[in-house]
Amino acid sequence: MKSLAPEHPADAELSVLSHFRVQVYDCLYTRADALFELTDAVLCSDGPVTSLVESTLTAEHRRGHGAMYDAVNHGWLEPRRLGRLLASTPLPRAADGRIVLGVDVSNRLRPDAPTSPELLFCHVYGRGRGADQFIPGRPCSFVAALETGRTSWTAVLDVIRLGPADDATAVTATQIRGVFTRLVRAGQWRPGDADILIVMDSGYDVTRLAYVPADLPVELVGRLRSDRVMLRDAGPRRSTPRGGQPRKHGGVLTFSEPDSWHPPDDAMACVTTRYGRAEAFAWDRMHPRLTARGRWLDHCGELPLIHGTLIKLKVEHLPGDRDPKPVWLWSSPPVLDGLRIRRRGPGRPRSRPDRVRGDKVYSSRDNRAYLR
């Protein structure tokens, strides 16, 4: 059962939607009509879909219960073709024209099927303190294109169900590479365009994700836990007067200890109507201390230094007079690495400014010794 004829579109949006529905139908190989009607019934439901059987009672599903069970048990959809189709559809973009992708894990809870194979215990947050639960379910890792503004609509581009032995960070890195490849083939991204921005929550190892797809033109921004520790760049590697191996790490910045924070490389503030005064502080060329365990256990050679920009966000108040806590973010490309300042005379552009905020504090030898 195909969609409206694309030869007679009422407007451009209807033409795009009609073409998309035709292409989705072509992705269905077995029990195509039953699967297509079931998809329409799920999308046209008034509220959350809790049972596929109830979806067969809607007007969009013209078949009986038996056709629904037959479509679910014996139907077949080509996932690669559907992925290429999703990447070729018009995607939302940010104000500067770049594509913004969000990665996350969504749990499909199955508390009524404890004996179902490959179930995991999914962490579910409760409304009160200490009300969190672990419920059997199937976690799914997805990549979606995000819209700007206050909206919850997303364009899902890829979904993979995580198994008991899967690593969410490794699976997400593979998804990012696959989605980027499909976007390039679909003409959504071309050489010379702005890097694709990928945002994620604190459940991901953002530094590991920045290292694995380092050859891709993507910029990762992830939230960090408030108990993390970051290290400064040690600068040019040189031995100490006493000899020995050159230092790899500089001063320590502990998120929970404000006394360990050195002056930021940049800072800005603005007044918002919803959160009051908002402040942002940025420290350039910050990296974590990696150890040869966990995901880095099988790494060959010396552990890398993954530099990035550390950002601290602070607001004056939250809705409901809640106590605001600072939000820590880490961005994969260091900001000053891409800085180019035009010279007054001939010569190449300079890569370092004359001064940045905090230079006067760090220019003191005693202060540098204390911070290190």
C-alpha positions as semicolon CSV with decimal commas, in nm:
position;residue;x (nm);y (nm);z (nm)
1;M;0,000;0,000;0,000
2;K;0,185;0,306;-0,123
3;S;0,136;0,670;-0,034
4;L;-0,015;0,957;-0,228
5;A;0,105;0,990;-0,583
6;P;0,417;1,210;-0,585
7;E;0,324;1,343;-0,931
8;H;0,056;1,569;-0,781
9;P;0,200;1,729;-0,464
10;A;0,000;1,995;-0,286
11;D;0,319;2,167;-0,175
12;A;0,687;2,094;-0,129
13;E;0,647;1,941;0,217
14;L;0,376;1,701;0,100
15;S;0,593;1,599;-0,194
16;V;0,886;1,519;0,036
17;L;0,661;1,322;0,273
18;S;0,497;1,132;-0,012
19;H;0,834;1,040;-0,162
20;F;0,960;0,928;0,179
21;R;0,659;0,700;0,232
22;V;0,710;0,541;-0,109
23;Q;1,077;0,476;-0,032
24;V;0,991;0,330;0,311
25;Y;0,747;0,090;0,148
26;D;1,019;-0,018;-0,094
27;C;1,241;-0,107;0,204
28;L;0,987;-0,371;0,315
29;Y;1,060;-0,704;0,147
30;T;0,826;-0,954;0,320
31;R;0,472;-0,882;0,446
32;A;0,515;-0,528;0,313
33;D;0,147;-0,426;0,321
34;A;0,088;-0,552;0,674
35;L;0,406;-0,389;0,807
36;F;0,325;-0,059;0,636
37;E;-0,026;-0,047;0,781
38;L;0,107;-0,139;1,125
39;T;0,358;0,146;1,102
40;D;0,082;0,390;1,009
41;A;-0,129;0,267;1,301
42;V;0,157;0,317;1,548
43;L;0,237;0,667;1,420
44;C;-0,127;0,778;1,414
45;S;-0,213;0,663;1,767
46;D;-0,344;0,934;1,997
47;G;-0,120;0,844;2,291
48;P;0,173;0,621;2,384
49;V;0,166;0,280;2,218
50;T;0,173;0,013;2,487
51;S;0,048;-0,279;2,280
52;L;0,060;-0,359;1,910
53;V;-0,268;-0,546;1,944
54;E;-0,446;-0,226;2,045
55;S;-0,294;-0,050;1,743
56;T;-0,485;-0,286;1,513
57;L;-0,810;-0,124;1,632
58;T;-0,722;0,212;1,476
59;A;-0,869;0,323;1,144
60;E;-0,529;0,312;0,970
61;H;-0,497;-0,064;1,027
62;R;-0,750;-0,233;0,800
63;R;-0,638;-0,589;0,867
64;G;-0,709;-0,823;1,156
65;H;-0,500;-0,937;1,450
66;G;-0,363;-1,232;1,257
67;A;-0,204;-1,009;0,993
68;M;-0,032;-0,808;1,267
69;Y;0,121;-1,120;1,426
70;D;0,222;-1,254;1,085
71;A;0,393;-0,923;0,996
72;V;0,588;-0,913;1,324
73;N;0,695;-1,280;1,310
74;H;0,769;-1,318;0,937
75;G;0,809;-0,963;0,804
76;W;1,146;-0,837;0,680
77;L;1,289;-0,487;0,643
78;E;1,623;-0,403;0,481
79;P;1,803;-0,195;0,751
80;R;2,086;-0,067;0,531
81;R;1,848;0,065;0,268
82;L;1,638;0,232;0,537
83;G;1,952;0,391;0,686
84;R;2,048;0,540;0,348
85;L;1,694;0,669;0,309
86;L;1,697;0,840;0,649
87;A;2,032;1,005;0,572
88;S;1,902;1,142;0,240
89;T;1,596;1,316;0,389
90;P;1,614;1,691;0,472
91;L;1,783;1,726;0,811
92;P;1,749;2,009;1,064
93;R;2,053;2,231;1,098
94;A;2,187;2,481;1,348
95;A;2,194;2,856;1,294
96;D;2,542;2,837;1,136
97;G;2,429;2,564;0,895
98;R;2,610;2,275;1,057
99;I;2,453;1,938;1,139
100;V;2,406;1,863;1,511
101;L;2,376;1,498;1,612
102;G;2,281;1,364;1,953
103;V;2,376;1,018;2,080
104;D;2,212;0,846;2,373
105;V;2,084;0,513;2,503
106;S;1,711;0,454;2,542
107;N;1,586;0,156;2,742
108;R;1,297;-0,059;2,622
109;L;1,175;-0,197;2,953
110;R;1,041;-0,552;2,965
111;P;0,953;-0,625;3,331
112;D;0,689;-0,878;3,223
113;A;0,939;-1,093;3,030
114;P;1,216;-1,188;3,274
115;T;1,305;-1,505;3,078
116;S;1,346;-1,330;2,742
117;P;1,698;-1,384;2,602
118;E;1,967;-1,111;2,613
119;L;1,784;-0,894;2,866
120;L;1,984;-0,646;3,072
121;F;1,908;-0,462;3,393
122;C;1,835;-0,104;3,287
123;H;1,882;0,182;3,528
124;V;1,565;0,388;3,567
125;Y;1,561;0,716;3,758
126;G;1,291;0,768;4,020
127;R;1,113;1,084;4,122
128;G;1,263;1,098;4,471
129;R;1,607;1,049;4,615
130;G;1,698;0,684;4,638
131;A;1,401;0,580;4,421
132;D;1,612;0,457;4,129
133;Q;1,541;0,105;4,005
134;F;1,697;-0,162;3,786
135;I;1,432;-0,308;3,555
136;P;1,486;-0,583;3,295
137;G;1,487;-0,446;2,942
138;R;1,677;-0,395;2,621
139;P;1,892;-0,079;2,588
140;C;1,915;0,071;2,240
141;S;2,185;0,313;2,123
142;F;2,061;0,572;1,876
143;V;2,194;0,865;1,674
144;A;1,954;1,147;1,590
145;A;1,975;1,487;1,421
146;L;1,868;1,764;1,661
147;E;1,663;2,073;1,591
148;T;1,731;2,415;1,735
149;G;1,502;2,583;1,984
150;R;1,280;2,436;2,255
151;T;1,149;2,127;2,077
152;S;1,156;1,754;2,140
153;W;1,141;1,652;1,773
154;T;1,443;1,464;1,641
155;A;1,534;1,289;1,318
156;V;1,653;0,941;1,414
157;L;1,928;0,819;1,179
158;D;2,049;0,494;1,337
159;V;1,944;0,257;1,617
160;I;2,131;-0,050;1,746
161;R;2,022;-0,277;2,031
162;L;2,298;-0,333;2,285
163;G;2,374;-0,685;2,397
164;P;2,521;-0,812;2,724
165;A;2,877;-0,809;2,587
166;D;2,856;-0,479;2,395
167;D;3,042;-0,164;2,495
168;A;2,821;0,143;2,450
169;T;3,119;0,366;2,365
170;A;3,255;0,128;2,098
171;V;2,910;0,076;1,947
172;T;2,848;0,451;1,938
173;A;3,183;0,511;1,765
174;T;3,085;0,259;1,496
175;Q;2,744;0,426;1,460
176;I;2,900;0,772;1,421
177;R;3,129;0,648;1,145
178;G;2,842;0,474;0,965
179;V;2,608;0,774;0,990
180;F;2,881;1,010;0,867
181;T;2,950;0,785;0,568
182;R;2,583;0,781;0,473
183;L;2,555;1,159;0,514
184;V;2,850;1,212;0,280
185;R;2,705;0,978;0,018
186;A;2,369;1,154;0,043
187;G;2,532;1,496;-0,011
188;Q;2,439;1,626;0,334
189;W;2,804;1,705;0,413
190;R;3,076;1,811;0,168
191;P;3,445;1,893;0,214
192;G;3,474;2,251;0,332
193;D;3,154;2,244;0,539
194;A;3,161;2,302;0,913
195;D;3,242;2,001;1,129
196;I;2,944;1,797;1,245
197;L;2,867;1,864;1,611
198;I;2,792;1,557;1,826
199;V;2,653;1,606;2,178
200;M;2,619;1,343;2,450
201;D;2,549;1,300;2,820
202;S;2,784;1,203;3,101
203;G;2,718;0,831;3,052
204;Y;2,966;0,828;2,763
205;D;3,344;0,841;2,770
206;V;3,368;1,153;2,554
207;T;3,749;1,149;2,544
208;R;3,750;0,790;2,416
209;L;3,490;0,879;2,154
210;A;3,703;1,174;2,045
211;Y;4,006;0,947;2,000
212;V;3,845;0,659;1,805
213;P;3,691;0,861;1,516
214;A;3,971;1,120;1,514
215;D;3,996;1,102;1,135
216;L;3,638;1,226;1,089
217;P;3,547;1,598;1,069
218;V;3,334;1,589;1,383
219;E;3,337;1,790;1,703
220;L;3,229;1,616;2,023
221;V;3,077;1,792;2,322
222;G;2,994;1,582;2,626
223;R;2,890;1,644;2,983
224;L;3,128;1,533;3,257
225;R;3,056;1,417;3,609
226;S;3,126;1,661;3,889
227;D;3,386;1,428;4,046
228;R;3,623;1,427;3,748
229;V;3,979;1,557;3,735
230;M;4,146;1,721;3,433
231;L;4,510;1,805;3,372
232;R;4,674;2,098;3,200
233;D;4,907;2,073;2,908
234;A;5,268;2,042;3,023
235;G;5,390;2,249;2,729
236;P;5,705;2,158;2,533
237;R;5,845;1,832;2,663
238;R;6,173;1,906;2,838
239;S;6,364;1,736;3,112
240;T;6,393;1,882;3,460
241;P;6,728;2,015;3,589
242;R;6,768;1,687;3,776
243;G;6,721;1,486;3,457
244;G;6,472;1,208;3,405
245;Q;6,176;1,165;3,175
246;P;6,003;1,485;3,057
247;R;5,670;1,571;3,214
248;K;5,354;1,466;3,031
249;H;5,099;1,642;3,250
250;G;5,067;1,992;3,390
251;G;4,865;2,125;3,681
252;V;4,561;1,941;3,817
253;L;4,208;2,084;3,799
254;T;3,964;1,905;4,030
255;F;3,600;1,988;3,961
256;S;3,495;1,961;4,327
257;E;3,784;2,175;4,457
258;P;3,761;2,539;4,345
259;D;4,104;2,612;4,493
260;S;4,262;2,394;4,224
261;W;4,109;2,592;3,937
262;H;4,363;2,806;3,756
263;P;4,246;3,123;3,576
264;P;4,033;3,038;3,271
265;D;4,150;3,115;2,921
266;D;3,816;3,274;2,837
267;A;3,500;3,376;3,021
268;M;3,167;3,530;2,935
269;A;2,837;3,611;3,108
270;C;2,485;3,704;3,004
271;V;2,146;3,759;3,164
272;T;1,864;3,518;3,078
273;T;1,493;3,548;3,153
274;R;1,457;3,193;3,281
275;Y;1,782;3,125;3,468
276;G;1,903;3,472;3,568
277;R;2,271;3,544;3,522
278;A;2,453;3,271;3,329
279;E;2,831;3,241;3,328
280;A;3,065;3,029;3,117
281;F;3,435;2,966;3,181
282;A;3,667;2,782;2,940
283;W;4,007;2,621;2,995
284;D;4,193;2,531;2,677
285;R;4,408;2,220;2,615
286;M;4,284;2,011;2,907
287;H;4,315;1,633;2,905
288;P;4,236;1,340;3,136
289;R;4,496;1,109;3,284
290;L;4,459;0,778;3,101
291;T;4,556;0,447;3,257
292;A;4,616;0,109;3,093
293;R;4,293;-0,049;3,212
294;G;3,933;-0,073;3,104
295;R;3,891;0,045;2,745
296;W;4,262;0,133;2,720
297;L;4,386;-0,208;2,834
298;D;4,451;-0,334;2,480
299;H;4,602;-0,007;2,354
300;C;4,937;-0,057;2,179
301;G;5,215;0,186;2,259
302;E;5,214;0,494;2,478
303;L;4,877;0,622;2,592
304;P;4,779;0,936;2,402
305;L;4,714;1,284;2,535
306;I;4,362;1,376;2,422
307;H;4,344;1,755;2,446
308;G;4,020;1,947;2,449
309;T;3,846;2,251;2,591
310;L;3,694;2,227;2,939
311;I;3,382;2,442;2,988
312;K;3,204;2,524;3,314
313;L;2,847;2,657;3,300
314;K;2,683;2,824;3,599
315;V;2,338;2,985;3,629
316;E;2,192;3,198;3,905
317;H;1,876;2,996;3,970
318;L;1,667;2,714;3,825
319;P;1,287;2,694;3,776
320;G;1,120;2,612;4,105
321;D;1,392;2,784;4,311
322;R;1,612;2,477;4,294
323;D;1,977;2,500;4,388
324;P;2,178;2,520;4,064
325;K;2,490;2,310;4,031
326;P;2,761;2,383;3,776
327;V;2,761;2,184;3,454
328;W;3,097;2,068;3,319
329;L;3,144;2,011;2,947
330;W;3,437;1,888;2,740
331;S;3,478;1,977;2,373
332;S;3,711;1,767;2,159
333;P;3,899;2,035;1,959
334;P;4,108;2,282;2,159
335;V;3,989;2,634;2,083
336;L;4,326;2,805;2,052
337;D;4,458;2,538;1,814
338;G;4,239;2,675;1,536
339;L;4,307;3,040;1,616
340;R;4,471;3,243;1,340
341;I;4,551;3,614;1,386
342;R;4,640;3,825;1,085
343;R;4,971;4,006;1,106
344;R;5,001;4,378;1,036
345;G;5,286;4,316;0,792
346;P;5,383;4,024;0,568
347;G;5,406;3,671;0,699
348;R;5,183;3,384;0,799
349;P;4,897;3,439;1,047
350;R;4,997;3,394;1,408
351;S;4,852;3,099;1,601
352;R;4,872;3,266;1,944
353;P;4,721;3,597;2,056
354;D;4,914;3,868;2,236
355;R;4,731;3,790;2,558
356;V;4,431;3,602;2,689
357;R;4,237;3,654;3,007
358;G;4,439;3,520;3,299
359;D;4,786;3,589;3,156
360;K;4,870;3,841;3,426
361;V;4,804;3,584;3,696
362;Y;4,994;3,303;3,529
363;S;5,292;3,520;3,432
364;S;5,418;3,510;3,791
365;R;5,680;3,241;3,855
366;D;5,547;3,177;4,206
367;N;5,192;3,135;4,074
368;R;5,309;2,891;3,807
369;A;5,496;2,687;4,065
370;Y;5,188;2,679;4,288
371;L;4,952;2,575;4,007
372;R;5,183;2,297;3,894
